[in-house]
Every structure is written in structure tokens, then in C-alpha cells.
Amino acid sequence: MASITGAVEVIGTHVAAALVGTFLGILLAYGFVGPLATNMEFIGEAELDYTRCIAACVIGFAGGMAPVTAVELGRRGLSSEFRPGAEEMEQMFKSLKSGK
């Protein structure tokens, strides 16, 4: 704004620089920082789900539940993307009992 009384060429240069700066700011905000923040949020939620699963298992077992029931309680807290099926859990328990 200090050069508003200057020549038309000078004003045009400053307006062009301001437009380029605005464009770059919007491009970086929506094209880089926004998706990066969303990805970091998803990673943070996944880590919290892992911790919540462990906490549910430990609290359930400490509260007097059978180990299998406590593990099932923790398994249900996971998202369907990471949750093992009931058959997978049964196979894991059988392999633990047999010592394999």
C-alpha cells in the first residue's frame, strides 16, 4: 500500500506478487498441509485404538473376567479394519495352549 501512488508498472508488479503469494498460500494449505494434518489425525486415532484395546483387556482381566472374555472385550474395541475374526482368535488361543 506504500507504493499506491507510484507508477502503474510498480503497482502492477506489487499486485502480481500479492496474487502469487496468495495462490501459493492457498495451494500449500489445501494441497499439502491439509492432507498432512488429516493423515496425522488418522495415525493418531489408530495408535489410540491400539492403546484402548490393551487397556480394555487389562481392565477386564483385573476386574475378574476370564482371559478369553477380556481379550474379546478388547478385540471389540478395535475398528473393523484391524479386528481379527473370531476364527482367527480361536486359532491363536489353540496355538497358545499347544505351545506352538
Phi and psi in radians as a Rosetta constraint file:
Dihedral C 1 N 2 CA 2 C 2 CIRCULARHARMONIC -1.217 0.35
Dihedral N 2 CA 2 C 2 N 3 CIRCULARHARMONIC -0.426 0.35
Dihedral C 2 N 3 CA 3 C 3 CIRCULARHARMONIC -1.790 0.35
Dihedral N 3 CA 3 C 3 N 4 CIRCULARHARMONIC 0.375 0.35
Dihedral C 3 N 4 CA 4 C 4 CIRCULARHARMONIC -1.163 0.35
Dihedral N 4 CA 4 C 4 N 5 CIRCULARHARMONIC -0.430 0.35
Dihedral C 4 N 5 CA 5 C 5 CIRCULARHARMONIC -1.580 0.35
Dihedral N 5 CA 5 C 5 N 6 CIRCULARHARMONIC 0.042 0.35
Dihedral C 5 N 6 CA 6 C 6 CIRCULARHARMONIC -1.383 0.35
Dihedral N 6 CA 6 C 6 N 7 CIRCULARHARMONIC -2.951 0.35
Dihedral C 6 N 7 CA 7 C 7 CIRCULARHARMONIC -1.225 0.35
Dihedral N 7 CA 7 C 7 N 8 CIRCULARHARMONIC 2.781 0.35
Dihedral C 7 N 8 CA 8 C 8 CIRCULARHARMONIC -1.068 0.35
Dihedral N 8 CA 8 C 8 N 9 CIRCULARHARMONIC -0.668 0.35
Dihedral C 8 N 9 CA 9 C 9 CIRCULARHARMONIC -1.107 0.35
Dihedral N 9 CA 9 C 9 N 10 CIRCULARHARMONIC -0.688 0.35
Dihedral C 9 N 10 CA 10 C 10 CIRCULARHARMONIC -1.184 0.35
Dihedral N 10 CA 10 C 10 N 11 CIRCULARHARMONIC -0.759 0.35
Dihedral C 10 N 11 CA 11 C 11 CIRCULARHARMONIC -1.093 0.35
Dihedral N 11 CA 11 C 11 N 12 CIRCULARHARMONIC -0.738 0.35
Dihedral C 11 N 12 CA 12 C 12 CIRCULARHARMONIC -1.079 0.35
Dihedral N 12 CA 12 C 12 N 13 CIRCULARHARMONIC -0.705 0.35
Dihedral C 12 N 13 CA 13 C 13 CIRCULARHARMONIC -1.102 0.35
Dihedral N 13 CA 13 C 13 N 14 CIRCULARHARMONIC -0.762 0.35
Dihedral C 13 N 14 CA 14 C 14 CIRCULARHARMONIC -1.193 0.35
Dihedral N 14 CA 14 C 14 N 15 CIRCULARHARMONIC -0.679 0.35
Dihedral C 14 N 15 CA 15 C 15 CIRCULARHARMONIC -1.151 0.35
Dihedral N 15 CA 15 C 15 N 16 CIRCULARHARMONIC -0.713 0.35
Dihedral C 15 N 16 CA 16 C 16 CIRCULARHARMONIC -1.100 0.35
Dihedral N 16 CA 16 C 16 N 17 CIRCULARHARMONIC -0.739 0.35
Dihedral C 16 N 17 CA 17 C 17 CIRCULARHARMONIC -1.114 0.35
Dihedral N 17 CA 17 C 17 N 18 CIRCULARHARMONIC -0.700 0.35
Dihedral C 17 N 18 CA 18 C 18 CIRCULARHARMONIC -1.140 0.35
Dihedral N 18 CA 18 C 18 N 19 CIRCULARHARMONIC -0.695 0.35
Dihedral C 18 N 19 CA 19 C 19 CIRCULARHARMONIC -1.165 0.35
Dihedral N 19 CA 19 C 19 N 20 CIRCULARHARMONIC -0.719 0.35
Dihedral C 19 N 20 CA 20 C 20 CIRCULARHARMONIC -1.126 0.35
Dihedral N 20 CA 20 C 20 N 21 CIRCULARHARMONIC -0.741 0.35
Dihedral C 20 N 21 CA 21 C 21 CIRCULARHARMONIC -1.094 0.35
Dihedral N 21 CA 21 C 21 N 22 CIRCULARHARMONIC -0.719 0.35
Dihedral C 21 N 22 CA 22 C 22 CIRCULARHARMONIC -1.123 0.35
Dihedral N 22 CA 22 C 22 N 23 CIRCULARHARMONIC -0.763 0.35
Dihedral C 22 N 23 CA 23 C 23 CIRCULARHARMONIC -1.078 0.35
Dihedral N 23 CA 23 C 23 N 24 CIRCULARHARMONIC -0.795 0.35
Dihedral C 23 N 24 CA 24 C 24 CIRCULARHARMONIC -1.113 0.35
Dihedral N 24 CA 24 C 24 N 25 CIRCULARHARMONIC -0.676 0.35
Dihedral C 24 N 25 CA 25 C 25 CIRCULARHARMONIC -1.094 0.35
Dihedral N 25 CA 25 C 25 N 26 CIRCULARHARMONIC -0.786 0.35
Dihedral C 25 N 26 CA 26 C 26 CIRCULARHARMONIC -1.167 0.35
Dihedral N 26 CA 26 C 26 N 27 CIRCULARHARMONIC -0.742 0.35
Dihedral C 26 N 27 CA 27 C 27 CIRCULARHARMONIC -1.068 0.35
Dihedral N 27 CA 27 C 27 N 28 CIRCULARHARMONIC -0.801 0.35
Dihedral C 27 N 28 CA 28 C 28 CIRCULARHARMONIC -1.175 0.35
Dihedral N 28 CA 28 C 28 N 29 CIRCULARHARMONIC -0.674 0.35
Dihedral C 28 N 29 CA 29 C 29 CIRCULARHARMONIC -1.161 0.35
Dihedral N 29 CA 29 C 29 N 30 CIRCULARHARMONIC -0.849 0.35
Dihedral C 29 N 30 CA 30 C 30 CIRCULARHARMONIC -1.520 0.35
Dihedral N 30 CA 30 C 30 N 31 CIRCULARHARMONIC -0.441 0.35
Dihedral C 30 N 31 CA 31 C 31 CIRCULARHARMONIC -1.687 0.35
Dihedral N 31 CA 31 C 31 N 32 CIRCULARHARMONIC -0.343 0.35
Dihedral C 31 N 32 CA 32 C 32 CIRCULARHARMONIC -2.235 0.35
Dihedral N 32 CA 32 C 32 N 33 CIRCULARHARMONIC -1.004 0.35
Dihedral C 32 N 33 CA 33 C 33 CIRCULARHARMONIC -1.212 0.35
Dihedral N 33 CA 33 C 33 N 34 CIRCULARHARMONIC -0.716 0.35
Dihedral C 33 N 34 CA 34 C 34 CIRCULARHARMONIC -1.075 0.35
Dihedral N 34 CA 34 C 34 N 35 CIRCULARHARMONIC -0.944 0.35
Dihedral C 34 N 35 CA 35 C 35 CIRCULARHARMONIC -1.087 0.35
Dihedral N 35 CA 35 C 35 N 36 CIRCULARHARMONIC -0.612 0.35
Dihedral C 35 N 36 CA 36 C 36 CIRCULARHARMONIC -1.113 0.35
Dihedral N 36 CA 36 C 36 N 37 CIRCULARHARMONIC -0.762 0.35
Dihedral C 36 N 37 CA 37 C 37 CIRCULARHARMONIC -1.137 0.35
Dihedral N 37 CA 37 C 37 N 38 CIRCULARHARMONIC -0.688 0.35
Dihedral C 37 N 38 CA 38 C 38 CIRCULARHARMONIC -1.129 0.35
Dihedral N 38 CA 38 C 38 N 39 CIRCULARHARMONIC -0.743 0.35
Dihedral C 38 N 39 CA 39 C 39 CIRCULARHARMONIC -1.111 0.35
Dihedral N 39 CA 39 C 39 N 40 CIRCULARHARMONIC -0.719 0.35
Dihedral C 39 N 40 CA 40 C 40 CIRCULARHARMONIC -1.127 0.35
Dihedral N 40 CA 40 C 40 N 41 CIRCULARHARMONIC -0.610 0.35
Dihedral C 40 N 41 CA 41 C 41 CIRCULARHARMONIC -1.140 0.35
Dihedral N 41 CA 41 C 41 N 42 CIRCULARHARMONIC -0.752 0.35
Dihedral C 41 N 42 CA 42 C 42 CIRCULARHARMONIC -1.101 0.35
Dihedral N 42 CA 42 C 42 N 43 CIRCULARHARMONIC -0.720 0.35
Dihedral C 42 N 43 CA 43 C 43 CIRCULARHARMONIC -1.126 0.35
Dihedral N 43 CA 43 C 43 N 44 CIRCULARHARMONIC -0.738 0.35
Dihedral C 43 N 44 CA 44 C 44 CIRCULARHARMONIC -1.104 0.35
Dihedral N 44 CA 44 C 44 N 45 CIRCULARHARMONIC -0.713 0.35
Dihedral C 44 N 45 CA 45 C 45 CIRCULARHARMONIC -1.134 0.35
Dihedral N 45 CA 45 C 45 N 46 CIRCULARHARMONIC -0.676 0.35
Dihedral C 45 N 46 CA 46 C 46 CIRCULARHARMONIC -1.135 0.35
Dihedral N 46 CA 46 C 46 N 47 CIRCULARHARMONIC -0.695 0.35
Dihedral C 46 N 47 CA 47 C 47 CIRCULARHARMONIC -1.163 0.35
Dihedral N 47 CA 47 C 47 N 48 CIRCULARHARMONIC -0.663 0.35
Dihedral C 47 N 48 CA 48 C 48 CIRCULARHARMONIC -1.162 0.35
Dihedral N 48 CA 48 C 48 N 49 CIRCULARHARMONIC -0.662 0.35
Dihedral C 48 N 49 CA 49 C 49 CIRCULARHARMONIC -1.065 0.35
Dihedral N 49 CA 49 C 49 N 50 CIRCULARHARMONIC -0.736 0.35
Dihedral C 49 N 50 CA 50 C 50 CIRCULARHARMONIC -1.053 0.35
Dihedral N 50 CA 50 C 50 N 51 CIRCULARHARMONIC -0.816 0.35
Dihedral C 50 N 51 CA 51 C 51 CIRCULARHARMONIC -1.157 0.35
Dihedral N 51 CA 51 C 51 N 52 CIRCULARHARMONIC -0.714 0.35
Dihedral C 51 N 52 CA 52 C 52 CIRCULARHARMONIC -1.115 0.35
Dihedral N 52 CA 52 C 52 N 53 CIRCULARHARMONIC -0.639 0.35
Dihedral C 52 N 53 CA 53 C 53 CIRCULARHARMONIC -1.094 0.35
Dihedral N 53 CA 53 C 53 N 54 CIRCULARHARMONIC -0.828 0.35
Dihedral C 53 N 54 CA 54 C 54 CIRCULARHARMONIC -1.101 0.35
Dihedral N 54 CA 54 C 54 N 55 CIRCULARHARMONIC -0.750 0.35
Dihedral C 54 N 55 CA 55 C 55 CIRCULARHARMONIC -1.098 0.35
Dihedral N 55 CA 55 C 55 N 56 CIRCULARHARMONIC -0.729 0.35
Dihedral C 55 N 56 CA 56 C 56 CIRCULARHARMONIC -1.108 0.35
Dihedral N 56 CA 56 C 56 N 57 CIRCULARHARMONIC -0.711 0.35
Dihedral C 56 N 57 CA 57 C 57 CIRCULARHARMONIC -1.113 0.35
Dihedral N 57 CA 57 C 57 N 58 CIRCULARHARMONIC -0.821 0.35
Dihedral C 57 N 58 CA 58 C 58 CIRCULARHARMONIC -1.160 0.35
Dihedral N 58 CA 58 C 58 N 59 CIRCULARHARMONIC -0.762 0.35
Dihedral C 58 N 59 CA 59 C 59 CIRCULARHARMONIC -1.138 0.35
Dihedral N 59 CA 59 C 59 N 60 CIRCULARHARMONIC -0.721 0.35
Dihedral C 59 N 60 CA 60 C 60 CIRCULARHARMONIC -1.095 0.35
Dihedral N 60 CA 60 C 60 N 61 CIRCULARHARMONIC -0.768 0.35
Dihedral C 60 N 61 CA 61 C 61 CIRCULARHARMONIC -1.172 0.35
Dihedral N 61 CA 61 C 61 N 62 CIRCULARHARMONIC -0.717 0.35
Dihedral C 61 N 62 CA 62 C 62 CIRCULARHARMONIC -1.176 0.35
Dihedral N 62 CA 62 C 62 N 63 CIRCULARHARMONIC -0.452 0.35
Dihedral C 62 N 63 CA 63 C 63 CIRCULARHARMONIC -1.430 0.35
Dihedral N 63 CA 63 C 63 N 64 CIRCULARHARMONIC 0.011 0.35
Dihedral C 63 N 64 CA 64 C 64 CIRCULARHARMONIC 1.829 0.35
Dihedral N 64 CA 64 C 64 N 65 CIRCULARHARMONIC 0.090 0.35
Dihedral C 64 N 65 CA 65 C 65 CIRCULARHARMONIC -1.283 0.35
Dihedral N 65 CA 65 C 65 N 66 CIRCULARHARMONIC 2.712 0.35
Dihedral C 65 N 66 CA 66 C 66 CIRCULARHARMONIC -1.167 0.35
Dihedral N 66 CA 66 C 66 N 67 CIRCULARHARMONIC 2.619 0.35
Dihedral C 66 N 67 CA 67 C 67 CIRCULARHARMONIC -0.965 0.35
Dihedral N 67 CA 67 C 67 N 68 CIRCULARHARMONIC -0.716 0.35
Dihedral C 67 N 68 CA 68 C 68 CIRCULARHARMONIC -1.137 0.35
Dihedral N 68 CA 68 C 68 N 69 CIRCULARHARMONIC -0.687 0.35
Dihedral C 68 N 69 CA 69 C 69 CIRCULARHARMONIC -1.186 0.35
Dihedral N 69 CA 69 C 69 N 70 CIRCULARHARMONIC -0.698 0.35
Dihedral C 69 N 70 CA 70 C 70 CIRCULARHARMONIC -1.126 0.35
Dihedral N 70 CA 70 C 70 N 71 CIRCULARHARMONIC -0.695 0.35
Dihedral C 70 N 71 CA 71 C 71 CIRCULARHARMONIC -1.163 0.35
Dihedral N 71 CA 71 C 71 N 72 CIRCULARHARMONIC -0.683 0.35
Dihedral C 71 N 72 CA 72 C 72 CIRCULARHARMONIC -1.115 0.35
Dihedral N 72 CA 72 C 72 N 73 CIRCULARHARMONIC -0.666 0.35
Dihedral C 72 N 73 CA 73 C 73 CIRCULARHARMONIC -1.076 0.35
Dihedral N 73 CA 73 C 73 N 74 CIRCULARHARMONIC -0.777 0.35
Dihedral C 73 N 74 CA 74 C 74 CIRCULARHARMONIC -1.187 0.35
Dihedral N 74 CA 74 C 74 N 75 CIRCULARHARMONIC -0.646 0.35
Dihedral C 74 N 75 CA 75 C 75 CIRCULARHARMONIC -1.099 0.35
Dihedral N 75 CA 75 C 75 N 76 CIRCULARHARMONIC -0.659 0.35
Dihedral C 75 N 76 CA 76 C 76 CIRCULARHARMONIC -1.193 0.35
Dihedral N 76 CA 76 C 76 N 77 CIRCULARHARMONIC -0.345 0.35
Dihedral C 76 N 77 CA 77 C 77 CIRCULARHARMONIC -1.366 0.35
Dihedral N 77 CA 77 C 77 N 78 CIRCULARHARMONIC -0.236 0.35
Dihedral C 77 N 78 CA 78 C 78 CIRCULARHARMONIC -1.380 0.35
Dihedral N 78 CA 78 C 78 N 79 CIRCULARHARMONIC 2.704 0.35
Dihedral C 78 N 79 CA 79 C 79 CIRCULARHARMONIC -1.238 0.35
Dihedral N 79 CA 79 C 79 N 80 CIRCULARHARMONIC 2.729 0.35
Dihedral C 79 N 80 CA 80 C 80 CIRCULARHARMONIC -1.095 0.35
Dihedral N 80 CA 80 C 80 N 81 CIRCULARHARMONIC -0.364 0.35
Dihedral C 80 N 81 CA 81 C 81 CIRCULARHARMONIC -1.170 0.35
Dihedral N 81 CA 81 C 81 N 82 CIRCULARHARMONIC -0.627 0.35
Dihedral C 81 N 82 CA 82 C 82 CIRCULARHARMONIC -1.908 0.35
Dihedral N 82 CA 82 C 82 N 83 CIRCULARHARMONIC -0.140 0.35
Dihedral C 82 N 83 CA 83 C 83 CIRCULARHARMONIC -1.280 0.35
Dihedral N 83 CA 83 C 83 N 84 CIRCULARHARMONIC 2.166 0.35
Dihedral C 83 N 84 CA 84 C 84 CIRCULARHARMONIC -1.273 0.35
Dihedral N 84 CA 84 C 84 N 85 CIRCULARHARMONIC 2.605 0.35
Dihedral C 84 N 85 CA 85 C 85 CIRCULARHARMONIC -1.289 0.35
Dihedral N 85 CA 85 C 85 N 86 CIRCULARHARMONIC 2.923 0.35
Dihedral C 85 N 86 CA 86 C 86 CIRCULARHARMONIC -1.113 0.35
Dihedral N 86 CA 86 C 86 N 87 CIRCULARHARMONIC -0.627 0.35
Dihedral C 86 N 87 CA 87 C 87 CIRCULARHARMONIC -1.155 0.35
Dihedral N 87 CA 87 C 87 N 88 CIRCULARHARMONIC -0.721 0.35
Dihedral C 87 N 88 CA 88 C 88 CIRCULARHARMONIC -1.098 0.35
Dihedral N 88 CA 88 C 88 N 89 CIRCULARHARMONIC -0.721 0.35
Dihedral C 88 N 89 CA 89 C 89 CIRCULARHARMONIC -1.127 0.35
Dihedral N 89 CA 89 C 89 N 90 CIRCULARHARMONIC -0.716 0.35
Dihedral C 89 N 90 CA 90 C 90 CIRCULARHARMONIC -1.097 0.35
Dihedral N 90 CA 90 C 90 N 91 CIRCULARHARMONIC -0.717 0.35
Dihedral C 90 N 91 CA 91 C 91 CIRCULARHARMONIC -1.146 0.35
Dihedral N 91 CA 91 C 91 N 92 CIRCULARHARMONIC -0.671 0.35
Dihedral C 91 N 92 CA 92 C 92 CIRCULARHARMONIC -1.113 0.35
Dihedral N 92 CA 92 C 92 N 93 CIRCULARHARMONIC -0.753 0.35
Dihedral C 92 N 93 CA 93 C 93 CIRCULARHARMONIC -1.116 0.35
Dihedral N 93 CA 93 C 93 N 94 CIRCULARHARMONIC -0.730 0.35
Dihedral C 93 N 94 CA 94 C 94 CIRCULARHARMONIC -1.121 0.35
Dihedral N 94 CA 94 C 94 N 95 CIRCULARHARMONIC -0.693 0.35
Dihedral C 94 N 95 CA 95 C 95 CIRCULARHARMONIC -1.200 0.35
Dihedral N 95 CA 95 C 95 N 96 CIRCULARHARMONIC -0.569 0.35
Dihedral C 95 N 96 CA 96 C 96 CIRCULARHARMONIC -1.204 0.35
Dihedral N 96 CA 96 C 96 N 97 CIRCULARHARMONIC -0.667 0.35
Dihedral C 96 N 97 CA 97 C 97 CIRCULARHARMONIC -1.211 0.35
Dihedral N 97 CA 97 C 97 N 98 CIRCULARHARMONIC -0.624 0.35
Dihedral C 97 N 98 CA 98 C 98 CIRCULARHARMONIC -1.433 0.35
Dihedral N 98 CA 98 C 98 N 99 CIRCULARHARMONIC -0.246 0.35
Dihedral C 98 N 99 CA 99 C 99 CIRCULARHARMONIC 1.496 0.35
Dihedral N 99 CA 99 C 99 N 100 CIRCULARHARMONIC 0.318 0.35
